[in-house]
Amino acid sequence: MSPFGEPDWVSTNNGATATQDAEPGLSTTPVPVADSKETASKSRRNARVFLVFLSFLNIGLSAAMGALGILSCINTTASIDDLTDMMLGIYMAIFAFILFIYELCWWQPIPAINRSFRKNFGFMYGLNSKGFYLIFIAFLTLGLTDSNNSGVDGLDWVTGIGWLAFGVIHIAVALTWPETVDVYRPPTAGLDQEEEDENPNVV
């Protein structure tokens, strides 16, 4: 009953429990904070798993590239064209070695090697720059597809296309999946803050 003896349904001041009209197009359902944090945490876990998977693939790519380079050197003859291919094979083996050593340092910190890599191959320490590195080497690899000096049919194509594809994947993931950039931690073994500040080549 209202204070004036009127029934409750007559009173216009009983708005304490009344619902307010929602604005058109806006949801009044609150988003649980816990669910939002759980989703972000799950996305970061997935990003870490993907980076591990990507590292294993990079090791496989370096093995294929190294094999292609070494076999190309072994199967060359004394002709000028073959000598050119042999030099390209040597470069490919070196580039494969660089990628393999970086991924090894990512898994197992090696201070002496990591310090040298930071100073000379700083571009390997970022997803975008590493992706461009893979793409660049892929085109060098595809330059051997006509001669097939490795003696293994299809190895040059598989290796070149693999490096090209995963180079694009590195860049695409870094641009479209921010969590991968947030959770990606390049190796820092053997470095202190002063050394990092003095190195302008670190990504």
N, C-alpha and C positions, 0 to 999 in steps of 0.2 A: 504494500500500500504506500502511496505517496503521502507526504506530510499534510496534504489538504484533504485527505480522505478519498481521493480518487483512486481508481484501480491503477495497477502498475502499467497496464497497456496503454493508458491514456497519457501518462507522463512522457514528455519529450526530452527530459533530462537524463533518461536512463541510457546514456550512450557509452558508459564505461566498458560494456562488453560488446558494443556494436562494432561491426567490421567496417573499415573504410574502403571506399571504392578504389580499385586499382586503376592506375593510368593505363590507357590503351597501349598495348604493345610491350608492356613491362611486366616481368614475372615477379610476383611477391614471394615466391618460394626461395628461402635462403639457401645458398650453396654451402654445405658443410665444409668447414675449414680443414677438418681431418681428411676428408676425401680428396680435396685439392692437393694437400701435402703428400698423400699416398700416391696420387697419380704422378706428381713430379718426381717422387723418389723412385717409382717404378720406371719412369722414362730414363732416369740417370743410370739405373741398373742395366737397362737394356742397352744404353749407349756404351757402358763399360764392356758388356759382353760382345757387342759389335766390334769395338776397337781391338779386343783380343782376337776375334775372328779375322779381322783385317790384317793384324800383325802376322798371323800364321800364313795368310795368303801372300803377303809380301815376302816372307821367307821362301815360299814356294816359287814365286816369280823370280827371286834372285837366283835360286837353284837352276831354274830353266834357262835364264839368261847366261849364267856362268857356264852351263853345259854347252849352250849354243856358241858362245865365244871361244871356248877351249877347243871344241870339235872343229870349228871353222879354221882355227890356227893349225890344227893337226893335219887337216885335209888340203891345205894350200900347196900349190906348186911354185915353181920359180918364175912364173910369168908375172908381168907387171900388174895385170888386173887382179890376180890372186894375191899378190903382195898387198895390194890396197885392201882387199877383203880381210887379209890377215891382220892388218893394223886395226881395222874396224872391229874385228873379233877380240883383239886385245883390249880395246877401249870398252867393249861390252862386258868383258869379264871384270874389268876394274869397276865399272858402274854397278854391276851386280854385287861385287864385293862390298862396295860402299853401303848399299841398301841392306845387305845381310848383317854387316857389323852394327849398323844403327839399330836394327831390330833386336840383335843380340844384346846390345846395351840397354834396350828398353826392358828386356826381361831380366837380365843379369847385370847389375851395375859394374862397370869396369872403369874406375876413375881416370886412369892414364889415357885410355882410348877416348873416353867421353870428353875430356878436356881438349884433346886434339880435334875431335869432330866438331865441337862447339865453335872452335876458332876457324876451321877450314870448310866445314859443311853445315853451317848454321841453318841453311834452307831446309835441311832434313827434319828440323824440330817443329815444324808446323804442318797441319793437315793440308792446307791449300798449297803451300810451296812444295811439299813432298809430292802432291798430285801433279803439279806442273813438271817436276823432275821426271816422274814416271812417263808422262806424255812425251816429253822431249826425247828420252831414251827409246821410247817405243818407235818413233819415226826413224831413229838410227837403225834399229833392229829390222824394220821393214825394208831397209835398203839392201839387205842380204837375201831377200826372198827370190830374186831372179837367179842368183848363182847357186844357192842351196849348198854352200861349201861344208855345212855341218855333216852331210851324209845321212841325215835323218829326215825323211819326208815329213813336212808339216811342222817341224819344230820351230822354224823361223816364224811361220804365220801364227802359230799358237802363242809363242812367246811375245811377239810384237803386239798382237791384238790383246793379249792378256794385260800387258803393261799399259796399253792405251786405255782399255776399259776400266781398270782399277785406278788409273790416274784420274779419270773423269769421276769415278765413284768417290774418291777422296775429296775432290773439290765440291761435288754435289752434296755430300753429307755435311761438310763443314758449313755450307751456305744454308741448308734447309733443316738441319737438325742441330740446334744450338747446344743441346746437352752434350753432344760429342766434343765440342770445343771446350765446354766447361770442365768435363771430367778428364780430358786428355792431358796427361802429364809427361812431357818429354823427360828423358833421363837427366839427372842433375848430379850424378856421382862425381866427386872430386872437385866440385865447384863451391865456392862460398859467394856471399852476396857481392863482395867487392869485385870478384872475377866476372860475375854476370853483368855488373854495371859497366865494366870496361869493354865488354864484347858487343859491338853494335850489330853483329851479324846474327844474333839470337832472335828467333821468331817469337 
